[in-house]
Amino acid sequence: MPEQEPLRHLLLKHQMTGSELLEIARTIPKHEVVVIGVSGHQGSIEFSDYPLILDFNELTAVSESRETRLTVREFELVGQLATRPDEVISRNELLEFVWHTPPDIIDPHVVDVHLSNAKRKLRDILPIPISPIQTVRSKGFVFYSKQKI
């Protein structure tokens, strides 16, 4: 059997459907499998200072009776920040975590674009005028565990 191309390279080269990805994943021996689910989490996170629930299974953010769906990339970024509250995470670290590639391969500002969309979606459903995700100039991004208005 010819050696298979690494899964990471397949994902970067081809836009795949979930079923295609599952089909490939099933061919990988179990001892070589690395779970790369959304931020490596399942279930949901609830925040005490925000009326916000992040549902890792449905890729949704819910606030009171309002809900928004995030793209996989948006959710991975939000999930990474939310699971490390009040910690500034650099753009490059987020890029490597979500895209699994160093910043010299993909423009690091792609993180800004996806986070900007996610922040807008969160602002649309939260009853507060500011997103819990903030940019820390020249350092990265942070998910504040307490409202900073």
N, CA, C and O atoms as a GROMACS GRO file, in nm:
protein
  596
    1MET      N    1   0.084  -0.117   0.000
    1MET     CA    2   0.000   0.000   0.000
    1MET      C    3   0.089   0.124   0.000
    1MET      O    4   0.180   0.134   0.083
    2PRO      N    5   0.066   0.219  -0.090
    2PRO     CA    6   0.150   0.339  -0.094
    2PRO      C    7   0.128   0.423   0.032
    2PRO      O    8   0.021   0.424   0.092
    3GLU      N    9   0.234   0.493   0.068
    3GLU     CA   10   0.225   0.578   0.188
    3GLU      C   11   0.124   0.690   0.164
    3GLU      O   12   0.126   0.756   0.061
    4GLN      N   13   0.036   0.710   0.263
    4GLN     CA   14  -0.066   0.812   0.250
    4GLN      C   15  -0.009   0.950   0.280
    4GLN      O   16   0.081   0.965   0.363
    5GLU      N   17  -0.062   1.049   0.213
    5GLU     CA   18  -0.024   1.187   0.238
    5GLU      C   19  -0.074   1.225   0.377
    5GLU      O   20  -0.186   1.189   0.413
    6PRO      N   21   0.008   1.297   0.455
    6PRO     CA   22  -0.038   1.336   0.589
    6PRO      C   23  -0.170   1.411   0.583
    6PRO      O   24  -0.194   1.492   0.493
    7LEU      N   25  -0.256   1.383   0.680
    7LEU     CA   26  -0.390   1.442   0.684
    7LEU      C   27  -0.383   1.594   0.687
    7LEU      O   28  -0.464   1.660   0.622
    8ARG      N   29  -0.289   1.650   0.760
    8ARG     CA   30  -0.277   1.796   0.768
    8ARG      C   31  -0.257   1.855   0.629
    8ARG      O   32  -0.316   1.958   0.596
    9HIS      N   33  -0.174   1.792   0.548
    9HIS     CA   34  -0.149   1.843   0.413
    9HIS      C   35  -0.272   1.828   0.326
    9HIS      O   36  -0.300   1.914   0.242
   10LEU      N   37  -0.346   1.720   0.344
   10LEU     CA   38  -0.470   1.704   0.268
   10LEU      C   39  -0.568   1.815   0.300
   10LEU      O   40  -0.634   1.869   0.210
   11LEU      N   41  -0.579   1.850   0.427
   11LEU     CA   42  -0.673   1.954   0.467
   11LEU      C   43  -0.633   2.090   0.412
   11LEU      O   44  -0.719   2.170   0.377
   12LEU      N   45  -0.503   2.115   0.404
   12LEU     CA   46  -0.458   2.243   0.351
   12LEU      C   47  -0.476   2.252   0.200
   12LEU      O   48  -0.504   2.359   0.147
   13LYS      N   49  -0.461   2.139   0.131
   13LYS     CA   50  -0.467   2.139  -0.015
   13LYS      C   51  -0.609   2.132  -0.069
   13LYS      O   52  -0.637   2.188  -0.176
   14HIS      N   53  -0.697   2.066   0.002
   14HIS     CA   54  -0.830   2.040  -0.051
   14HIS      C   55  -0.938   2.090   0.045
   14HIS      O   56  -0.923   2.082   0.167
   15GLN      N   57  -1.042   2.141  -0.011
   15GLN     CA   58  -1.158   2.176   0.071
   15GLN      C   59  -1.242   2.049   0.078
   15GLN      O   60  -1.294   2.004  -0.024
   16MET      N   61  -1.255   1.992   0.197
   16MET     CA   62  -1.321   1.862   0.211
   16MET      C   63  -1.451   1.876   0.288
   16MET      O   64  -1.467   1.964   0.373
   17THR      N   65  -1.543   1.788   0.256
   17THR     CA   66  -1.666   1.781   0.333
   17THR      C   67  -1.639   1.700   0.459
   17THR      O   68  -1.539   1.630   0.468
   18GLY      N   69  -1.729   1.711   0.556
   18GLY     CA   70  -1.713   1.635   0.679
   18GLY      C   71  -1.711   1.485   0.655
   18GLY      O   72  -1.634   1.414   0.719
   19SER      N   73  -1.794   1.436   0.562
   19SER     CA   74  -1.798   1.293   0.535
   19SER      C   75  -1.668   1.246   0.469
   19SER      O   76  -1.622   1.135   0.496
   20GLU      N   77  -1.609   1.330   0.383
   20GLU     CA   78  -1.481   1.293   0.322
   20GLU      C   79  -1.372   1.286   0.428
   20GLU      O   80  -1.288   1.196   0.426
   21LEU      N   81  -1.374   1.380   0.520
   21LEU     CA   82  -1.276   1.381   0.627
   21LEU      C   83  -1.292   1.258   0.717
   21LEU      O   84  -1.193   1.196   0.756
   22LEU      N   85  -1.416   1.222   0.750
   22LEU     CA   86  -1.440   1.102   0.831
   22LEU      C   87  -1.393   0.977   0.759
   22LEU      O   88  -1.336   0.887   0.822
   23GLU      N   89  -1.416   0.970   0.630
   23GLU     CA   90  -1.372   0.854   0.551
   23GLU      C   91  -1.221   0.838   0.558
   23GLU      O   92  -1.170   0.727   0.575
   24ILE      N   93  -1.149   0.949   0.546
   24ILE     CA   94  -1.003   0.944   0.556
   24ILE      C   95  -0.961   0.908   0.698
   24ILE      O   96  -0.871   0.827   0.717
   25ALA      N   97  -1.026   0.968   0.797
   25ALA     CA   98  -0.990   0.944   0.937
   25ALA      C   99  -1.006   0.796   0.974
   25ALA      O  100  -0.928   0.744   1.054
   26ARG      N  101  -1.105   0.730   0.916
   26ARG     CA  102  -1.127   0.588   0.947
   26ARG      C  103  -1.014   0.499   0.896
   26ARG      O  104  -0.997   0.388   0.945
   27THR      N  105  -0.936   0.547   0.799
   27THR     CA  106  -0.826   0.466   0.745
   27THR      C  107  -0.699   0.479   0.827
   27THR      O  108  -0.604   0.404   0.806
   28ILE      N  109  -0.697   0.573   0.922
   28ILE     CA  110  -0.577   0.595   1.002
   28ILE      C  111  -0.579   0.498   1.120
   28ILE      O  112  -0.679   0.489   1.191
   29PRO      N  113  -0.469   0.425   1.141
   29PRO     CA  114  -0.465   0.333   1.256
   29PRO      C  115  -0.491   0.409   1.386
   29PRO      O  116  -0.446   0.522   1.403
   30LYS      N  117  -0.565   0.346   1.478
   30LYS     CA  118  -0.607   0.413   1.602
   30LYS      C  119  -0.489   0.469   1.681
   30LYS      O  120  -0.502   0.574   1.744
   31HIS      N  121  -0.375   0.399   1.679
   31HIS     CA  122  -0.262   0.448   1.758
   31HIS      C  123  -0.199   0.574   1.697
   31HIS      O  124  -0.114   0.637   1.761
   32GLU      N  125  -0.238   0.611   1.576
   32GLU     CA  126  -0.184   0.731   1.512
   32GLU      C  127  -0.285   0.846   1.510
   32GLU      O  128  -0.255   0.953   1.458
   33VAL      N  129  -0.403   0.824   1.564
   33VAL     CA  130  -0.508   0.926   1.557
   33VAL      C  131  -0.485   1.034   1.662
   33VAL      O  132  -0.459   1.005   1.779
   34VAL      N  133  -0.495   1.157   1.618
   34VAL     CA  134  -0.493   1.271   1.707
   34VAL      C  135  -0.628   1.339   1.692
   34VAL      O  136  -0.665   1.379   1.582
   35VAL      N  137  -0.700   1.353   1.801
   35VAL     CA  138  -0.832   1.415   1.794
   35VAL      C  139  -0.813   1.565   1.777
   35VAL      O  140  -0.748   1.631   1.858
   36ILE      N  141  -0.870   1.618   1.669
   36ILE     CA  142  -0.856   1.761   1.643
   36ILE      C  143  -0.992   1.827   1.638
   36ILE      O  144  -1.014   1.918   1.558
   37GLY      N  145  -1.084   1.782   1.722
   37GLY     CA  146  -1.217   1.842   1.724
   37GLY      C  147  -1.208   1.990   1.756
   37GLY      O  148  -1.099   2.043   1.778
   38VAL      N  149  -1.318   2.054   1.757
   38VAL     CA  150  -1.320   2.198   1.781
   38VAL      C  151  -1.256   2.227   1.915
   38VAL      O  152  -1.311   2.196   2.021
   39SER      N  153  -1.141   2.286   1.910
   39SER     CA  154  -1.064   2.324   2.028
   39SER      C  155  -1.037   2.205   2.121
   39SER      O  156  -1.001   2.225   2.237
   40GLY      N  157  -1.054   2.084   2.072
   40GLY     CA  158  -1.030   1.967   2.153
   40GLY      C  159  -1.130   1.950   2.266
   40GLY      O  160  -1.102   1.879   2.362
   41HIS      N  161  -1.245   2.013   2.256
   41HIS     CA  162  -1.345   2.010   2.363
   41HIS      C  163  -1.476   1.952   2.313
   41HIS      O  164  -1.505   1.952   2.194
   42GLN      N  165  -1.553   1.903   2.408
   42GLN     CA  166  -1.689   1.860   2.379
   42GLN      C  167  -1.778   1.922   2.484
   42GLN      O  168  -1.730   1.969   2.587
   43GLY      N  169  -1.906   1.923   2.459
   43GLY     CA  170  -1.998   1.980   2.557
   43GLY      C  171  -2.012   2.129   2.539
   43GLY      O  172  -2.017   2.179   2.426
   44SER      N  173  -2.018   2.200   2.651
   44SER     CA  174  -2.037   2.344   2.642
   44SER      C  175  -1.965   2.414   2.757
   44SER      O  176  -1.927   2.352   2.856
   45ILE      N  177  -1.949   2.544   2.741
   45ILE     CA  178  -1.892   2.628   2.846
   45ILE      C  179  -1.997   2.734   2.878
   45ILE      O  180  -2.053   2.797   2.788
   46GLU      N  181  -2.023   2.752   3.007
   46GLU     CA  182  -2.112   2.860   3.051
   46GLU      C  183  -2.029   2.960   3.130
   46GLU      O  184  -1.937   2.922   3.202
   47PHE      N  185  -2.062   3.086   3.117
   47PHE     CA  186  -1.987   3.191   3.183
   47PHE      C  187  -2.073   3.256   3.290
   47PHE      O  188  -2.190   3.285   3.268
   48SER      N  189  -2.013   3.279   3.407
   48SER     CA  190  -2.089   3.336   3.517
   48SER      C  191  -2.114   3.486   3.499
   48SER      O  192  -2.216   3.537   3.545
   49ASP      N  193  -2.024   3.556   3.434
   49ASP     CA  194  -2.038   3.701   3.421
   49ASP      C  195  -2.105   3.744   3.291
   49ASP      O  196  -2.138   3.861   3.274
   50TYR      N  197  -2.125   3.651   3.200
   50TYR     CA  198  -2.194   3.679   3.074
   50TYR      C  199  -2.310   3.582   3.062
   50TYR      O  200  -2.298   3.466   3.101
   51PRO      N  201  -2.422   3.626   3.009
   51PRO     CA  202  -2.529   3.530   2.981
   51PRO      C  203  -2.495   3.459   2.849
   51PRO      O  204  -2.562   3.479   2.747
   52LEU      N  205  -2.391   3.377   2.853
   52LEU     CA  206  -2.340   3.317   2.730
   52LEU      C  207  -2.306   3.170   2.751
   52LEU      O  208  -2.245   3.133   2.851
   53ILE      N  209  -2.347   3.088   2.656
   53ILE     CA  210  -2.310   2.947   2.653
   53ILE      C  211  -2.249   2.919   2.517
   53ILE      O  212  -2.308   2.951   2.414
   54LEU      N  213  -2.129   2.860   2.517
   54LEU     CA  214  -2.067   2.815   2.393
   54LEU      C  215  -2.088   2.665   2.383
   54LEU      O  216  -2.040   2.590   2.468
   55ASP      N  217  -2.157   2.621   2.282
   55ASP     CA  218  -2.188   2.479   2.262
   55ASP      C  219  -2.092   2.422   2.160
   55ASP      O  220  -2.104   2.449   2.040
   56PHE      N  221  -1.996   2.342   2.207
   56PHE     CA  222  -1.893   2.286   2.120
   56PHE      C  223  -1.947   2.181   2.024
   56PHE      O  224  -1.888   2.156   1.919
   57ASN      N  225  -2.058   2.118   2.060
   57ASN     CA  226  -2.115   2.016   1.972
   57ASN      C  227  -2.191   2.077   1.855
   57ASN      O  228  -2.185   2.026   1.743
   58GLU      N  229  -2.263   2.186   1.881
   58GLU     CA  230  -2.347   2.249   1.778
   58GLU      C  231  -2.281   2.368   1.710
   58GLU      O  232  -2.335   2.423   1.614
   59LEU      N  233  -2.163   2.409   1.760
   59LEU     CA  234  -2.093   2.527   1.709
   59LEU      C  235  -2.179   2.652   1.719
   59LEU      O  236  -2.185   2.734   1.627
   60THR      N  237  -2.247   2.665   1.833
   60THR     CA  238  -2.334   2.780   1.852
   60THR      C  239  -2.295   2.855   1.979
   60THR      O  240  -2.235   2.801   2.072
   61ALA      N  241  -2.332   2.982   1.979
   61ALA     CA  242  -2.323   3.065   2.098
   61ALA      C  243  -2.465   3.105   2.131
   61ALA      O  244  -2.539   3.152   2.045
   62VAL      N  245  -2.504   3.086   2.258
   62VAL     CA  246  -2.641   3.114   2.301
   62VAL      C  247  -2.635   3.214   2.415
   62VAL      O  248  -2.558   3.199   2.510
   63SER      N  249  -2.718   3.317   2.405
   63SER     CA  250  -2.730   3.417   2.510
   63SER      C  251  -2.878   3.444   2.533
   63SER      O  252  -2.949   3.492   2.444
   64GLU      N  253  -2.922   3.413   2.654
   64GLU     CA  254  -3.063   3.424   2.688
   64GLU      C  255  -3.142   3.347   2.583
   64GLU      O  256  -3.125   3.225   2.572
   65SER      N  257  -3.228   3.411   2.506
   65SER     CA  258  -3.306   3.334   2.407
   65SER      C  259  -3.252   3.353   2.265
   65SER      O  260  -3.316   3.311   2.168
   66ARG      N  261  -3.135   3.415   2.252
   66ARG     CA  262  -3.078   3.439   2.120
   66ARG      C  263  -2.964   3.343   2.094
   66ARG      O  264  -2.889   3.306   2.184
   67GLU      N  265  -2.952   3.303   1.969
   67GLU     CA  266  -2.851   3.205   1.931
   67GLU      C  267  -2.788   3.246   1.799
   67GLU      O  268  -2.854   3.302   1.712
   68THR      N  269  -2.659   3.217   1.786
   68THR     CA  270  -2.591   3.238   1.658
   68THR      C  271  -2.501   3.120   1.630
   68THR      O  272  -2.443   3.061   1.721
   69ARG      N  273  -2.490   3.088   1.505
   69ARG     CA  274  -2.402   2.980   1.463
   69ARG      C  275  -2.270   3.042   1.416
   69ARG      O  276  -2.269   3.140   1.343
   70LEU      N  277  -2.161   2.983   1.461
   70LEU     CA  278  -2.029   3.027   1.421
   70LEU      C  279  -1.972   2.928   1.321
   70LEU      O  280  -2.006   2.810   1.323
   71THR      N  281  -1.884   2.975   1.233
   71THR     CA  282  -1.816   2.883   1.143
   71THR      C  283  -1.719   2.800   1.227
   71THR      O  284  -1.691   2.835   1.341
   72VAL      N  285  -1.668   2.694   1.171
   72VAL     CA  286  -1.574   2.609   1.244
   72VAL      C  287  -1.452   2.691   1.287
   72VAL      O  288  -1.410   2.683   1.403
   73ARG      N  289  -1.395   2.768   1.196
   73ARG     CA  290  -1.276   2.850   1.230
   73ARG      C  291  -1.309   2.952   1.338
   73ARG      O  292  -1.231   2.970   1.433
   74GLU      N  293  -1.422   3.020   1.326
   74GLU     CA  294  -1.461   3.117   1.428
   74GLU      C  295  -1.475   3.048   1.563
   74GLU      O  296  -1.429   3.100   1.665
   75PHE      N  297  -1.538   2.932   1.563
   75PHE     CA  298  -1.562   2.863   1.689
   75PHE      C  299  -1.432   2.811   1.749
   75PHE      O  300  -1.414   2.816   1.871
   76GLU      N  301  -1.341   2.763   1.666
   76GLU     CA  302  -1.212   2.717   1.718
   76GLU      C  303  -1.137   2.833   1.783
   76GLU      O  304  -1.076   2.816   1.889
   77LEU      N  305  -1.140   2.949   1.719
   77LEU     CA  306  -1.073   3.066   1.776
   77LEU      C  307  -1.139   3.109   1.907
   77LEU      O  308  -1.071   3.131   2.007
   78VAL      N  309  -1.271   3.123   1.906
   78VAL     CA  310  -1.343   3.163   2.026
   78VAL      C  311  -1.323   3.059   2.136
   78VAL      O  312  -1.299   3.094   2.252
   79GLY      N  313  -1.331   2.932   2.100
   79GLY     CA  314  -1.313   2.825   2.198
   79GLY      C  315  -1.175   2.828   2.261
   79GLY      O  316  -1.160   2.808   2.381
   80GLN      N  317  -1.073   2.852   2.179
   80GLN     CA  318  -0.936   2.858   2.231
   80GLN      C  319  -0.921   2.974   2.329
   80GLN      O  320  -0.860   2.960   2.434
   81LEU      N  321  -0.976   3.088   2.293
   81LEU     CA  322  -0.969   3.205   2.383
   81LEU      C  323  -1.052   3.183   2.509
   81LEU      O  324  -1.007   3.214   2.619
   82ALA      N  325  -1.173   3.130   2.493
   82ALA     CA  326  -1.265   3.114   2.607
   82ALA      C  327  -1.216   3.010   2.707
   82ALA      O  328  -1.246   3.021   2.826
   83THR      N  329  -1.142   2.911   2.661
   83THR     CA  330  -1.092   2.809   2.753
   83THR      C  331  -0.964   2.853   2.822
   83THR      O  332  -0.910   2.782   2.907
   84ARG      N  333  -0.916   2.971   2.786
   84ARG     CA  334  -0.799   3.031   2.852
   84ARG      C  335  -0.833   3.177   2.887
   84ARG      O  336  -0.766   3.269   2.840
   85PRO      N  337  -0.938   3.197   2.968
   85PRO     CA  338  -0.987   3.333   2.994
   85PRO      C  339  -0.881   3.422   3.058
   85PRO      O  340  -0.797   3.377   3.136
   86ASP      N  341  -0.888   3.550   3.022
   86ASP     CA  342  -0.802   3.654   3.077
   86ASP      C  343  -0.654   3.636   3.040
   86ASP      O  344  -0.568   3.707   3.093
   87GLU      N  345  -0.624   3.544   2.951
   87GLU     CA  346  -0.488   3.522   2.904
   87GLU      C  347  -0.476   3.577   2.763
   87GLU      O  348  -0.556   3.545   2.676
   88VAL      N  349  -0.377   3.661   2.741
   88VAL     CA  350  -0.354   3.715   2.606
   88VAL      C  351  -0.287   3.606   2.523
   88VAL      O  352  -0.182   3.553   2.560
   89ILE      N  353  -0.349   3.575   2.409
   89ILE     CA  354  -0.296   3.472   2.320
   89ILE      C  355  -0.258   3.540   2.189
   89ILE      O  356  -0.337   3.614   2.130
   90SER      N  357  -0.136   3.515   2.145
   90SER     CA  358  -0.086   3.583   2.026
   90SER      C  359  -0.156   3.534   1.899
   90SER      O  360  -0.208   3.423   1.893
   91ARG      N  361  -0.156   3.619   1.801
   91ARG     CA  362  -0.212   3.588   1.670
   91ARG      C  363  -0.145   3.462   1.613
   91ARG      O  364  -0.212   3.373   1.560
   92ASN      N  365  -0.011   3.455   1.626
   92ASN     CA  366   0.061   3.340   1.571
   92ASN      C  367   0.024   3.210   1.642
   92ASN      O  368   0.012   3.106   1.578
   93GLU      N  369   0.005   3.216   1.773
   93GLU     CA  370  -0.034   3.096   1.847
   93GLU      C  371  -0.173   3.049   1.804
   93GLU      O  372  -0.197   2.930   1.786
   94LEU      N  373  -0.265   3.144   1.787
   94LEU     CA  374  -0.399   3.108   1.740
   94LEU      C  375  -0.394   3.051   1.599
   94LEU      O  376  -0.465   2.956   1.568
   95LEU      N  377  -0.311   3.109   1.515
   95LEU     CA  378  -0.296   3.061   1.378
   95LEU      C  379  -0.246   2.918   1.376
   95LEU      O  380  -0.299   2.834   1.304
   96GLU      N  381  -0.145   2.889   1.456
   96GLU     CA  382  -0.091   2.754   1.460
   96GLU      C  383  -0.191   2.655   1.519
   96GLU      O  384  -0.199   2.541   1.474
   97PHE      N  385  -0.268   2.699   1.619
   97PHE     CA  386  -0.366   2.609   1.680
   97PHE      C  387  -0.480   2.576   1.586
   97PHE      O  388  -0.520   2.460   1.574
   98VAL      N  389  -0.534   2.677   1.519
   98VAL     CA  390  -0.653   2.658   1.436
   98VAL      C  391  -0.620   2.609   1.296
   98VAL      O  392  -0.687   2.519   1.244
   99TRP      N  393  -0.517   2.666   1.235
   99TRP     CA  394  -0.483   2.626   1.097
   99TRP      C  395  -0.372   2.523   1.093
   99TRP      O  396  -0.340   2.470   0.986
  100HIS      N  397  -0.312   2.492   1.207
  100HIS     CA  398  -0.206   2.392   1.217
  100HIS      C  399  -0.091   2.421   1.122
  100HIS      O  400  -0.038   2.331   1.057
  101THR      N  401  -0.055   2.547   1.113
  101THR     CA  402   0.051   2.586   1.022
  101THR      C  403   0.122   2.710   1.077
  101THR      O  404   0.059   2.791   1.144
  102PRO      N  405   0.250   2.724   1.048
  102PRO     CA  406   0.322   2.842   1.095
  102PRO      C  407   0.280   2.968   1.019
  102PRO      O  408   0.226   2.958   0.909
  103PRO      N  409   0.306   3.086   1.077
  103PRO     CA  410   0.260   3.210   1.015
  103PRO      C  411   0.326   3.244   0.882
  103PRO      O  412   0.278   3.333   0.812
  104ASP      N  413   0.434   3.176   0.846
  104ASP     CA  414   0.496   3.206   0.717
  104ASP      C  415   0.423   3.136   0.601
  104ASP      O  416   0.455   3.163   0.485
  105ILE      N  417   0.328   3.049   0.630
  105ILE     CA  418   0.251   2.979   0.527
  105ILE      C  419   0.121   3.054   0.496
  105ILE      O  420   0.083   3.066   0.379
  106ILE      N  421   0.054   3.103   0.599
  106ILE     CA  422  -0.074   3.173   0.584
  106ILE      C  423  -0.060   3.311   0.647
  106ILE      O  424   0.007   3.326   0.750
  107ASP      N  425  -0.121   3.410   0.587
  107ASP     CA  426  -0.118   3.546   0.643
  107ASP      C  427  -0.181   3.544   0.782
  107ASP      O  428  -0.298   3.509   0.796
  108PRO      N  429  -0.106   3.582   0.886
  108PRO     CA  430  -0.158   3.578   1.022
  108PRO      C  431  -0.282   3.665   1.043
  108PRO      O  432  -0.357   3.643   1.138
  109HIS      N  433  -0.305   3.762   0.956
  109HIS     CA  434  -0.421   3.849   0.973
  109HIS      C  435  -0.553   3.779   0.941
  109HIS      O  436  -0.660   3.836   0.963
  110VAL      N  437  -0.546   3.656   0.890
  110VAL     CA  438  -0.668   3.578   0.870
  110VAL      C  439  -0.736   3.556   1.006
  110VAL      O  440  -0.859   3.545   1.013
  111VAL      N  441  -0.657   3.551   1.112
  111VAL     CA  442  -0.711   3.538   1.248
  111VAL      C  443  -0.799   3.659   1.280
  111VAL      O  444  -0.909   3.644   1.335
  112ASP      N  445  -0.752   3.778   1.245
  112ASP     CA  446  -0.828   3.901   1.270
  112ASP      C  447  -0.963   3.899   1.200
  112ASP      O  448  -1.064   3.939   1.257
  113VAL      N  449  -0.963   3.852   1.077
  113VAL     CA  450  -1.087   3.848   0.998
  113VAL      C  451  -1.189   3.757   1.064
  113VAL      O  452  -1.305   3.795   1.083
  114HIS      N  453  -1.147   3.636   1.100
  114HIS     CA  454  -1.240   3.540   1.160
  114HIS      C  455  -1.285   3.586   1.299
  114HIS      O  456  -1.402   3.570   1.334
  115LEU      N  457  -1.193   3.642   1.377
  115LEU     CA  458  -1.232   3.690   1.510
  115LEU      C  459  -1.323   3.812   1.500
  115LEU      O  460  -1.412   3.828   1.583
  116SER      N  461  -1.302   3.896   1.402
  116SER     CA  462  -1.390   4.011   1.382
  116SER      C  463  -1.532   3.965   1.355
  116SER      O  464  -1.628   4.020   1.409
  117ASN      N  465  -1.546   3.863   1.270
  117ASN     CA  466  -1.679   3.808   1.242
  117ASN      C  467  -1.741   3.746   1.367
  117ASN      O  468  -1.860   3.765   1.394
  118ALA      N  469  -1.660   3.672   1.443
  118ALA     CA  470  -1.711   3.608   1.565
  118ALA      C  471  -1.752   3.713   1.668
  118ALA      O  472  -1.855   3.699   1.734
  119LYS      N  473  -1.672   3.818   1.683
  119LYS     CA  474  -1.704   3.925   1.778
  119LYS      C  475  -1.836   3.993   1.741
  119LYS      O  476  -1.918   4.022   1.828
  120ARG      N  477  -1.855   4.018   1.613
  120ARG     CA  478  -1.980   4.081   1.566
  120ARG      C  479  -2.098   3.991   1.599
  120ARG      O  480  -2.202   4.039   1.646
  121LYS      N  481  -2.084   3.860   1.575
  121LYS     CA  482  -2.193   3.766   1.604
  121LYS      C  483  -2.224   3.763   1.753
  121LYS      O  484  -2.340   3.758   1.792
  122LEU      N  485  -2.121   3.765   1.837
  122LEU     CA  486  -2.142   3.765   1.982
  122LEU      C  487  -2.209   3.895   2.027
  122LEU      O  488  -2.300   3.892   2.110
  123ARG      N  489  -2.164   4.008   1.973
  123ARG     CA  490  -2.227   4.136   2.009
  123ARG      C  491  -2.375   4.138   1.971
  123ARG      O  492  -2.458   4.197   2.041
  124ASP      N  493  -2.409   4.072   1.859
  124ASP     CA  494  -2.548   4.068   1.814
  124ASP      C  495  -2.640   3.993   1.910
  124ASP      O  496  -2.760   4.023   1.918
  125ILE      N  497  -2.587   3.897   1.984
  125ILE     CA  498  -2.673   3.818   2.073
  125ILE      C  499  -2.659   3.856   2.220
  125ILE      O  500  -2.751   3.832   2.298
  126LEU      N  501  -2.547   3.915   2.258
  126LEU     CA  502  -2.527   3.951   2.399
  126LEU      C  503  -2.601   4.080   2.433
  126LEU      O  504  -2.609   4.171   2.350
  127PRO      N  505  -2.654   4.090   2.555
  127PRO     CA  506  -2.725   4.211   2.596
  127PRO      C  507  -2.631   4.323   2.642
  127PRO      O  508  -2.675   4.420   2.702
  128ILE      N  509  -2.503   4.309   2.614
  128ILE     CA  510  -2.405   4.413   2.648
  128ILE      C  511  -2.347   4.467   2.518
  128ILE      O  512  -2.344   4.396   2.418
  129PRO      N  513  -2.299   4.590   2.519
  129PRO     CA  514  -2.255   4.652   2.394
  129PRO      C  515  -2.115   4.614   2.348
  129PRO      O  516  -2.069   4.662   2.244
  130ILE      N  517  -2.048   4.528   2.421
  130ILE     CA  518  -1.910   4.496   2.387
  130ILE      C  519  -1.889   4.345   2.390
  130ILE      O  520  -1.948   4.276   2.472
  131SER      N  521  -1.806   4.296   2.301
  131SER     CA  522  -1.775   4.153   2.296
  131SER      C  523  -1.678   4.118   2.408
  131SER      O  524  -1.594   4.200   2.445
  132PRO      N  525  -1.688   3.996   2.463
  132PRO     CA  526  -1.590   3.954   2.563
  132PRO      C  527  -1.451   3.933   2.503
  132PRO      O  528  -1.352   3.927   2.575
  133ILE      N  529  -1.443   3.923   2.371
  133ILE     CA  530  -1.315   3.906   2.303
  133ILE      C  531  -1.263   4.044   2.264
  133ILE      O  532  -1.332   4.121   2.197
  134GLN      N  533  -1.143   4.073   2.307
  134GLN     CA  534  -1.084   4.203   2.277
  134GLN      C  535  -0.943   4.186   2.220
  134GLN      O  536  -0.874   4.089   2.250
  135THR      N  537  -0.904   4.282   2.139
  135THR     CA  538  -0.769   4.286   2.084
  135THR      C  539  -0.679   4.359   2.183
  135THR      O  540  -0.714   4.466   2.232
  136VAL      N  541  -0.564   4.302   2.210
  136VAL     CA  542  -0.463   4.366   2.294
  136VAL      C  543  -0.353   4.409   2.198
  136VAL      O  544  -0.276   4.327   2.148
  137ARG      N  545  -0.345   4.536   2.173
  137ARG     CA  546  -0.257   4.591   2.070
  137ARG      C  547  -0.114   4.536   2.080
  137ARG      O  548  -0.052   4.537   2.186
  138SER      N  549  -0.066   4.488   1.968
  138SER     CA  550   0.070   4.434   1.951
  138SER      C  551   0.096   4.307   2.032
  138SER      O  552   0.210   4.260   2.036
  139LYS      N  553  -0.006   4.251   2.094
  139LYS     CA  554   0.016   4.131   2.175
  139LYS      C  555  -0.071   4.014   2.132
  139LYS      O  556  -0.023   3.901   2.127
  140GLY      N  557  -0.197   4.039   2.100
  140GLY     CA  558  -0.285   3.929   2.063
  140GLY      C  559  -0.429   3.957   2.099
  140GLY      O  560  -0.479   4.069   2.083
  141PHE      N  561  -0.496   3.853   2.148
  141PHE     CA  562  -0.638   3.862   2.178
  141PHE      C  563  -0.663   3.800   2.315
  141PHE      O  564  -0.587   3.715   2.361
  142VAL      N  565  -0.772   3.844   2.378
  142VAL     CA  566  -0.806   3.794   2.511
  142VAL      C  567  -0.958   3.779   2.520
  142VAL      O  568  -1.034   3.857   2.462
  143PHE      N  569  -1.001   3.677   2.592
  143PHE     CA  570  -1.142   3.658   2.626
  143PHE      C  571  -1.153   3.694   2.774
  143PHE      O  572  -1.105   3.619   2.859
  144TYR      N  573  -1.216   3.808   2.802
  144TYR     CA  574  -1.229   3.850   2.941
  144TYR      C  575  -1.337   3.770   3.011
  144TYR      O  576  -1.449   3.756   2.961
  145SER      N  577  -1.302   3.716   3.128
  145SER     CA  578  -1.399   3.637   3.204
  145SER      C  579  -1.499   3.726   3.276
  145SER      O  580  -1.606   3.679   3.316
  146LYS      N  581  -1.467   3.852   3.293
  146LYS     CA  582  -1.559   3.948   3.356
  146LYS      C  583  -1.581   4.063   3.260
  146LYS      O  584  -1.492   4.100   3.183
  147GLN      N  585  -1.699   4.120   3.265
  147GLN     CA  586  -1.732   4.232   3.176
  147GLN      C  587  -1.640   4.350   3.203
  147GLN      O  588  -1.621   4.392   3.318
  148LYS      N  589  -1.584   4.404   3.097
  148LYS     CA  590  -1.496   4.522   3.107
  148LYS      C  591  -1.558   4.631   3.023
  148LYS      O  592  -1.517   4.655   2.909
  149ILE      N  593  -1.658   4.698   3.078
  149ILE     CA  594  -1.729   4.801   3.002
  149ILE      C  595  -1.690   4.939   3.054
  149ILE      O  596  -1.739   5.040   3.004
   0.00000   0.00000   0.00000
